[in-house]
Amino acid sequence: MASSQEFVDFVVEQMGGAGTISARKMFGEYGVYCDGKLIGLVC
């Protein structure tokens, strides 16, 4: 089952204090970035 956009938004919101957090589609799921560097995947 694919990850939902709502869950990815929640993860990004929770990590907001760590820097500039963003998420992009990657490999059919999502890559999570902090200050432009890949730090994790949401699968």
C-alpha positions, -999 to +999 in steps of 0.1 A: +000+000+000+014+034-010+020+061+016-007+088+018+001+125+012-016+132+045+009+110+064+038+126+046+025+161+055+022+149+091+058+137+092+071+169+076+052+190+102+065+170+131+101+174+119+098+211+113+121+221+142+151+203+126+155+227+097+138+233+064+119+200+058+104+190+025+092+158+008+093+148-028+080+118-047+108+093-052+107+056-063+069+057-062+069+068-025+084+099-008+119+111+001+122+134+031+148+162+029+163+185+055+179+216+042+180+200+007+197+167+018+179+134+017+175+121+053+148+094+050+121+076+030+084+072+038+074+039+024 
